[in-house]
Amino acid sequence: MKKKLLFMGVLIGGLLLTSSAEAQTAFGEERLITANVEYPRSVYATDLDGDGDKDVLSASYFDDKVAWYENDGVGNFGEQQVIANGDGSNFVGAADLDGDGDKDVLSAFYLDDKIVWYENDGVGNFGEQRIITMEADGIRTFYVSDLDGDGDKDVLSASYLDDKIAWYENDGIGNFGEQRIISSTTNGAQQVYATDLDGDGDKDVLSASYLDDKIVWYENDGVGNFSLPYIISVVDRVIDVAATDLDGDGDRDVLCISNRDDRIYWYKNNGNGGFGNQRLVGFSAESQDIDVVDLDNDGDMDVLSSFEFDNKIVLFANDGSGNFEYQQIIENAIMFSQLVHTADLDNDGDMDILSFSLNNTSNNDNIVWYENLLPPIGINTVNSSSMTVFYCYPNPTNTHLSIQQATNEPAFYTLYNAVGQLVATGTFSGATHTFSVAHLPSGWYYLEVNGEHFNIIKE
């Protein structure tokens, strides 16, 4: 019999494998948002006060808080502002639920079996709790999407103790209908997601259930009626699931975490909702969460994951075809991290990392973020004063780098590794200059040529 306790993973054993290149970080040091939370379970970033930057939301379980932190636009965050309290605050998100153009806040309370929302006045002041459902026993997660094609945001839920995947219809102004059960046989419903898996233009539902080890999807008829489950895979203790285009063919592939196997897998979609064999993204050490985002600015979707008992955040870089040979340790000292989320927190155009860590020495835990320091890979820049265009190739490389310019003017270059050490320098005046990098360790490097910058990968 399942007991009403918050699910936590048990370390069976795990091994983090990197490629022959020891990954070098291109992210900044840990930056604290708050230490005024007890056992954070969820974080989310969105613009809550209408000033154009990404503020941060949190749900913390032991102090029962739903709170937010105002961003000044460059990644400095204000004091904690508590929106509400509820028994076992477990999950948080934001969406425009009442159609007035701002982001309202949703939260789930594991011990109260509730999903609720709070109306935003547009500048970050929130109204009283409004009930979406009180029938989600052991609510784990929710997902917001238009499931019936009427243009507003409905809500999906996965509840662990009653084994239900369900949804709640929005009338367009934030009033929600009764629970509509998609499935009540997902033993230990753990995660839910909505996206178009069969290419027909509506939002299908994807779920993961922990106790029966299943990843399944349910076909939407376009108005919120769902089929019986189609099994994608059986994965030992599946704990998270997501969908995105990993191989660049335009459809939504599926990813998951196996909590017992200590592996992250993906499954190729044939475009119609049929899925291929299991493919390995990478090995993990008690991975708890994945986020899929282009973190290295090369145009494809990478996989980011937190390793709870290995105290790591790891990036699995995609080559564009769904191969994940390059792995980068973003952080290796974040205590018991169970979640990663990405957003542009400093308004510089790239995706930063948002996470949390648990503190063994006090009741207060930390919500933190890491700045993405990577310039776009392969972007050639123009010096406006001289109109000199520099090109650098091949990139990635394992033997040499060539710098090409449009003129024969003198040029000076410097090459730095990811920790800022100078590893090569020189001058040239021809159209093309080539120098060896074969002796350098694999990883990220930064090339500067007459003040222009390139991000280089040495394989």
C-alpha positions as CSV (number, residue, x, y, z in Angstrom):
1,M,0.0,0.0,0.0
2,K,1.3,3.4,-0.9
3,K,1.9,5.7,2.0
4,K,1.3,9.4,1.8
5,L,4.9,10.5,1.8
6,L,6.7,12.7,-0.7
7,F,8.5,10.4,-3.2
8,M,12.3,10.5,-3.0
9,G,14.7,8.4,-5.0
10,V,17.0,5.8,-3.4
11,L,20.6,5.6,-4.7
12,I,21.1,2.3,-6.3
13,G,24.4,3.2,-7.8
14,G,25.5,5.4,-10.7
15,L,28.4,6.4,-12.8
16,L,28.9,9.6,-14.7
17,L,30.7,9.0,-18.0
18,T,32.1,11.9,-20.0
19,S,33.6,11.7,-23.5
20,S,37.4,11.5,-23.8
21,A,37.2,15.3,-23.6
22,E,36.9,16.3,-20.0
23,A,34.2,19.0,-20.2
24,Q,35.2,22.5,-19.2
25,T,32.6,24.8,-17.8
26,A,31.4,27.8,-19.7
27,F,29.0,28.9,-17.0
28,G,29.5,31.3,-14.2
29,E,29.8,30.6,-10.5
30,E,26.7,29.8,-8.4
31,R,24.7,32.9,-7.7
32,L,22.3,32.9,-4.8
33,I,18.6,33.9,-5.2
34,T,17.4,33.0,-1.7
35,A,18.3,30.8,1.3
36,N,14.9,31.3,2.8
37,V,13.3,28.1,1.8
38,E,13.0,24.6,3.4
39,Y,13.2,21.7,1.0
40,P,12.4,23.4,-2.4
41,R,10.7,21.1,-4.8
42,S,10.1,23.3,-7.8
43,V,11.3,26.5,-9.5
44,Y,10.0,28.4,-12.5
45,A,11.0,31.6,-14.3
46,T,8.7,34.0,-16.0
47,D,7.8,37.7,-16.1
48,L,5.5,38.3,-13.2
49,D,5.6,42.1,-12.8
50,G,5.4,43.1,-16.5
51,D,8.8,44.7,-16.7
52,G,10.2,42.4,-19.4
53,D,12.6,40.3,-17.4
54,K,12.3,36.8,-15.9
55,D,11.4,36.6,-12.2
56,V,11.6,33.4,-10.3
57,L,8.9,31.3,-8.5
58,S,9.5,28.6,-5.9
59,A,7.6,25.9,-4.1
60,S,9.1,24.6,-0.9
61,Y,7.7,21.6,0.9
62,F,8.7,21.7,4.5
63,D,7.8,25.4,5.0
64,D,4.7,25.1,2.8
65,K,5.5,28.2,0.8
66,V,4.8,29.5,-2.7
67,A,6.9,32.5,-3.3
68,W,8.5,34.8,-5.9
69,Y,11.6,36.9,-6.3
70,E,11.8,40.0,-8.4
71,N,14.5,40.3,-11.0
72,D,16.1,43.7,-11.6
73,G,16.8,42.8,-15.3
74,V,20.4,41.7,-15.0
75,G,20.0,38.7,-12.6
76,N,19.9,40.3,-9.2
77,F,16.9,39.2,-7.2
78,G,14.9,40.9,-4.5
79,E,13.6,39.6,-1.2
80,Q,11.2,36.6,-1.0
81,Q,7.6,37.6,-1.6
82,V,5.2,34.9,-0.3
83,I,2.2,34.4,-2.5
84,A,0.6,31.6,-0.4
85,N,1.1,28.7,2.0
86,G,-0.3,25.2,1.6
87,D,0.4,21.8,3.1
88,G,3.3,20.2,1.2
89,S,3.9,22.8,-1.4
90,N,5.3,20.7,-4.2
91,F,5.1,22.2,-7.7
92,V,4.8,25.7,-9.2
93,G,4.2,27.2,-12.6
94,A,2.7,30.2,-14.4
95,A,0.4,30.9,-17.3
96,D,-2.3,33.4,-18.4
97,L,-5.3,31.6,-17.1
98,D,-7.9,34.4,-17.2
99,G,-7.0,35.9,-20.6
100,D,-5.9,39.3,-19.4
101,G,-2.4,39.2,-20.7
102,D,-0.3,38.6,-17.6
103,K,1.1,35.5,-16.0
104,D,-0.9,34.0,-13.1
105,V,0.6,31.5,-10.7
106,L,-0.4,27.9,-10.3
107,S,0.7,25.6,-7.4
108,A,0.2,22.1,-6.3
109,F,0.1,20.9,-2.6
110,Y,0.9,17.2,-2.2
111,L,-0.6,16.7,1.2
112,D,-3.7,18.7,0.4
113,D,-4.3,17.0,-2.9
114,K,-4.9,20.4,-4.5
115,I,-4.0,22.4,-7.6
116,V,-4.8,26.0,-7.2
117,W,-4.1,29.3,-9.0
118,Y,-3.6,33.0,-8.0
119,E,-4.7,35.9,-10.2
120,N,-2.0,38.4,-11.1
121,D,-2.9,42.1,-11.3
122,G,-0.1,42.6,-13.9
123,V,2.5,44.0,-11.6
124,G,3.1,41.0,-9.3
125,N,0.3,41.3,-6.7
126,F,-1.6,38.1,-6.4
127,G,-5.2,37.4,-5.4
128,E,-6.7,34.7,-3.2
129,Q,-6.4,31.1,-3.8
130,R,-8.7,29.8,-6.5
131,I,-9.3,26.0,-6.7
132,I,-8.7,24.0,-9.9
133,T,-9.1,20.6,-8.2
134,M,-9.1,19.0,-4.8
135,E,-9.2,15.5,-6.3
136,A,-5.5,14.8,-7.1
137,D,-4.4,12.5,-4.4
138,G,-0.7,12.9,-4.0
139,I,-0.3,15.4,-6.8
140,R,3.1,15.2,-8.3
141,T,3.1,17.6,-11.3
142,F,0.8,19.6,-13.6
143,Y,1.2,20.9,-17.1
144,V,-0.6,23.9,-18.7
145,S,-1.7,23.7,-22.4
146,D,-4.8,24.1,-24.6
147,L,-6.2,20.6,-24.8
148,D,-9.5,21.3,-26.4
149,G,-8.5,23.7,-29.1
150,D,-10.6,26.7,-27.8
151,G,-7.6,29.0,-27.3
152,D,-7.3,29.1,-23.5
153,K,-5.1,27.3,-21.1
154,D,-6.3,24.1,-19.6
155,V,-4.5,22.1,-16.9
156,L,-3.2,18.5,-16.8
157,S,-2.2,16.6,-13.7
158,A,-0.4,13.5,-12.6
159,S,-1.3,12.3,-9.1
160,Y,0.9,9.5,-7.6
161,L,-1.4,8.0,-4.9
162,D,-4.6,7.6,-7.0
163,D,-2.7,6.7,-10.2
164,K,-4.5,9.3,-12.3
165,I,-3.7,11.4,-15.4
166,A,-6.5,14.0,-15.6
167,W,-7.3,17.3,-17.1
168,Y,-9.4,20.3,-16.2
169,E,-11.1,22.5,-18.8
170,N,-10.7,26.3,-18.5
171,D,-13.7,28.4,-19.6
172,G,-11.3,31.2,-20.7
173,I,-11.5,33.4,-17.6
174,G,-10.0,31.0,-15.1
175,N,-12.9,28.9,-14.0
176,F,-12.2,25.2,-14.3
177,G,-14.5,22.3,-14.8
178,E,-14.6,19.0,-13.1
179,Q,-11.8,16.5,-13.2
180,R,-11.8,14.6,-16.6
181,I,-9.8,11.4,-16.2
182,I,-7.6,10.4,-19.0
183,S,-6.3,7.3,-17.2
184,S,-6.6,5.9,-13.7
185,T,-4.4,2.9,-14.3
186,T,-1.0,4.5,-14.4
187,N,0.5,2.9,-11.3
188,G,2.4,5.7,-9.5
189,A,1.7,8.6,-11.9
190,Q,4.9,10.6,-11.8
191,Q,5.0,13.1,-14.7
192,V,2.8,14.5,-17.4
193,Y,3.5,16.5,-20.6
194,A,1.4,17.8,-23.5
195,T,2.6,18.2,-27.1
196,D,1.7,17.2,-30.7
197,L,3.1,13.7,-31.0
198,D,1.3,12.5,-34.1
199,G,1.6,15.6,-36.3
200,D,-2.2,16.5,-36.5
201,G,-1.9,19.9,-34.9
202,D,-3.5,19.2,-31.4
203,K,-1.9,18.5,-28.1
204,D,-1.5,14.9,-27.1
205,V,-0.7,13.8,-23.6
206,L,2.5,12.0,-22.5
207,S,2.9,10.4,-19.1
208,A,5.4,8.5,-17.0
209,S,4.4,6.2,-14.1
210,Y,7.0,5.1,-11.6
211,L,5.7,1.9,-10.2
212,D,4.7,0.2,-13.4
213,D,7.7,1.6,-15.3
214,K,5.7,2.9,-18.3
215,I,6.0,5.7,-20.7
216,V,2.8,6.1,-22.6
217,W,0.9,8.6,-24.7
218,Y,-2.7,9.4,-25.3
219,E,-4.0,10.7,-28.7
220,N,-6.1,13.8,-28.6
221,D,-9.0,14.0,-31.0
222,G,-8.6,17.8,-31.0
223,V,-11.4,18.7,-28.5
224,G,-10.0,17.0,-25.4
225,N,-11.1,13.4,-25.8
226,F,-8.2,11.0,-25.4
227,S,-7.5,7.5,-26.6
228,L,-6.4,4.5,-24.7
229,P,-2.6,4.6,-23.9
230,Y,0.0,3.8,-26.5
231,I,3.1,2.3,-24.8
232,I,6.3,3.9,-25.9
233,S,8.6,2.0,-23.6
234,V,8.9,0.2,-20.2
235,V,11.8,1.8,-18.2
236,D,12.8,0.7,-14.8
237,R,11.5,3.3,-12.3
238,V,10.9,6.1,-14.8
239,I,10.9,9.4,-13.0
240,D,10.7,12.2,-15.6
241,V,9.6,12.5,-19.2
242,A,9.7,15.3,-21.9
243,A,9.4,15.7,-25.6
244,T,11.2,17.8,-28.2
245,D,12.8,17.5,-31.6
246,L,16.2,15.9,-30.9
247,D,17.2,14.8,-34.4
248,G,16.1,17.8,-36.5
249,D,13.4,16.1,-38.5
250,G,10.6,18.4,-37.3
251,D,8.6,16.0,-35.0
252,R,8.6,15.5,-31.3
253,D,10.9,12.8,-29.9
254,V,10.5,11.6,-26.3
255,L,13.1,11.6,-23.5
256,C,13.0,9.9,-20.0
257,I,15.1,9.2,-16.9
258,S,15.4,5.7,-15.5
259,N,15.9,6.2,-11.8
260,R,17.1,2.7,-11.2
261,D,19.2,2.2,-14.3
262,D,20.9,5.6,-13.8
263,R,20.4,6.4,-17.5
264,I,18.7,9.0,-19.7
265,Y,17.1,7.6,-22.8
266,W,15.4,9.0,-25.9
267,Y,13.0,7.5,-28.5
268,K,12.8,8.7,-32.1
269,N,9.3,9.7,-33.4
270,N,8.4,8.6,-36.9
271,G,6.2,11.7,-37.2
272,N,2.9,9.9,-36.6
273,G,3.4,8.9,-33.0
274,G,5.2,5.7,-33.6
275,F,8.5,5.4,-31.6
276,G,11.7,3.6,-32.3
277,N,14.0,1.7,-30.1
278,Q,15.6,3.1,-26.9
279,R,18.6,5.3,-27.5
280,L,21.1,6.4,-24.8
281,V,21.6,10.1,-24.1
282,G,24.0,9.4,-21.2
283,F,24.7,7.8,-17.9
284,S,23.5,9.5,-14.7
285,A,24.0,9.2,-11.0
286,E,20.5,9.3,-9.5
287,S,19.2,11.8,-12.0
288,Q,16.0,13.5,-10.9
289,D,15.1,16.0,-13.6
290,I,15.8,16.9,-17.2
291,D,15.3,20.1,-19.2
292,V,15.7,20.3,-22.9
293,V,17.1,23.5,-24.4
294,D,19.7,24.9,-26.7
295,L,22.4,25.8,-24.1
296,D,25.4,25.9,-26.4
297,N,23.7,28.2,-29.0
298,D,24.3,25.8,-32.0
299,G,20.6,25.5,-33.0
300,D,19.8,22.0,-31.7
301,M,18.3,20.8,-28.4
302,D,20.6,19.7,-25.7
303,V,19.7,17.8,-22.5
304,L,20.4,19.2,-19.1
305,S,20.1,17.1,-16.0
306,S,20.6,17.2,-12.2
307,F,22.3,14.3,-10.4
308,E,21.0,14.2,-6.9
309,F,23.5,12.1,-5.0
310,D,26.4,12.9,-7.3
311,N,25.8,16.7,-6.6
312,K,26.2,17.6,-10.3
313,I,24.4,19.5,-13.0
314,V,25.4,18.0,-16.4
315,L,24.9,19.1,-20.0
316,F,24.6,16.5,-22.7
317,A,25.4,18.3,-25.9
318,N,23.5,17.3,-29.0
319,D,25.3,17.1,-32.4
320,G,22.0,18.0,-34.1
321,S,21.1,14.4,-35.1
322,G,20.4,13.0,-31.6
323,N,23.9,11.9,-30.7
324,F,25.2,13.0,-27.3
325,E,28.9,12.3,-27.3
326,Y,30.0,15.5,-25.5
327,Q,29.2,15.9,-21.8
328,Q,29.9,19.0,-19.8
329,I,29.8,19.2,-16.0
330,I,28.2,22.6,-15.2
331,E,28.4,22.2,-11.4
332,N,29.9,19.4,-9.3
333,A,29.2,20.7,-5.8
334,I,25.5,21.5,-5.7
335,M,24.1,19.5,-2.7
336,F,21.3,17.0,-3.5
337,S,20.0,19.0,-6.5
338,Q,16.7,17.5,-7.7
339,L,15.7,20.0,-10.4
340,V,17.0,22.1,-13.3
341,H,15.1,24.8,-15.2
342,T,16.4,27.2,-17.9
343,A,15.6,30.8,-18.7
344,D,17.3,34.0,-19.8
345,L,17.8,35.5,-16.3
346,D,20.2,38.3,-17.2
347,N,18.6,39.5,-20.5
348,D,21.7,38.7,-22.7
349,G,19.9,36.5,-25.1
350,D,21.1,33.0,-24.0
351,M,19.6,30.5,-21.6
352,D,20.9,30.4,-18.0
353,I,20.4,27.6,-15.4
354,L,18.1,27.8,-12.4
355,S,18.3,25.1,-9.7
356,F,18.4,24.5,-5.9
357,S,20.5,22.8,-3.4
358,L,19.8,21.3,0.0
359,N,21.7,22.3,3.1
360,N,22.9,19.7,5.5
361,T,23.8,22.1,8.2
362,S,20.6,24.2,8.6
363,N,16.9,24.1,7.8
364,N,17.4,26.7,5.1
365,D,18.2,25.5,1.6
366,N,19.3,27.5,-1.5
367,I,17.8,28.5,-4.8
368,V,20.6,29.4,-7.2
369,W,21.4,30.2,-10.8
370,Y,24.4,30.0,-13.2
371,E,25.1,32.5,-15.9
372,N,25.6,31.1,-19.4
373,L,28.9,32.7,-20.7
374,L,28.8,31.1,-24.1
375,P,28.8,33.4,-27.2
376,P,27.0,31.8,-30.1
377,I,29.1,29.0,-31.7
378,G,30.2,29.7,-35.3
379,I,29.0,33.3,-35.5
380,N,31.3,35.4,-37.6
381,T,31.4,39.0,-36.4
382,V,32.0,42.3,-38.2
383,N,34.2,45.1,-36.8
384,S,32.2,48.2,-37.7
385,S,35.2,50.5,-37.8
386,S,37.2,48.4,-40.3
387,M,34.5,46.2,-41.8
388,T,36.9,43.3,-41.6
389,V,35.1,39.9,-41.5
390,F,36.9,37.0,-39.7
391,Y,36.0,33.4,-40.2
392,C,37.3,30.6,-38.0
393,Y,37.1,26.9,-39.0
394,P,36.9,24.0,-38.6
395,N,34.7,24.2,-35.5
396,P,34.6,21.8,-33.7
397,T,38.2,20.8,-34.4
398,N,40.8,18.3,-33.1
399,T,43.9,19.2,-35.0
400,H,44.1,22.8,-36.2
401,L,42.3,26.2,-36.5
402,S,42.3,28.4,-39.5
403,I,41.5,32.1,-39.4
404,Q,40.4,33.7,-42.6
405,Q,39.9,37.4,-43.3
406,A,38.6,39.5,-46.2
407,T,41.7,41.6,-46.4
408,N,45.5,41.2,-45.9
409,E,45.6,43.6,-43.0
410,P,47.7,42.7,-39.9
411,A,45.7,40.7,-37.4
412,F,46.5,39.7,-33.8
413,Y,44.9,36.6,-32.1
414,T,44.7,35.1,-28.7
415,L,43.2,31.8,-27.6
416,Y,42.1,31.2,-24.0
417,N,40.8,28.0,-22.3
418,A,37.6,28.0,-20.4
419,V,39.2,29.1,-17.1
420,G,40.8,32.1,-18.8
421,Q,44.4,30.9,-19.3
422,L,46.2,32.1,-22.4
423,V,47.1,29.0,-24.5
424,A,48.1,30.5,-27.9
425,T,48.8,33.8,-29.4
426,G,50.2,35.2,-32.7
427,T,50.0,37.7,-35.5
428,F,49.4,37.3,-39.3
429,S,48.8,39.5,-42.3
430,G,47.7,37.1,-45.0
431,A,44.2,36.1,-46.0
432,T,44.4,32.9,-44.0
433,H,46.4,31.8,-41.0
434,T,46.4,28.2,-39.6
435,F,47.9,27.0,-36.3
436,S,47.9,23.7,-34.4
437,V,45.6,23.0,-31.5
438,A,46.4,19.2,-31.5
439,H,48.4,19.5,-28.2
440,L,45.5,21.2,-26.3
441,P,43.2,19.3,-24.0
442,S,39.6,18.8,-25.3
443,G,37.0,21.3,-24.2
444,W,35.8,24.9,-24.7
445,Y,38.1,27.7,-25.9
446,Y,37.7,31.4,-26.6
447,L,39.4,32.9,-29.6
448,E,39.8,36.7,-30.0
449,V,41.0,38.2,-33.3
450,N,41.4,42.0,-33.5
451,G,38.7,42.3,-30.8
452,E,36.3,39.9,-32.4
453,H,35.3,36.8,-30.4
454,F,34.6,33.1,-31.3
455,N,33.7,30.1,-29.2
456,I,35.7,27.1,-30.1
457,I,35.2,23.4,-29.3
458,K,38.4,21.3,-29.2
459,E,37.4,17.6,-29.6
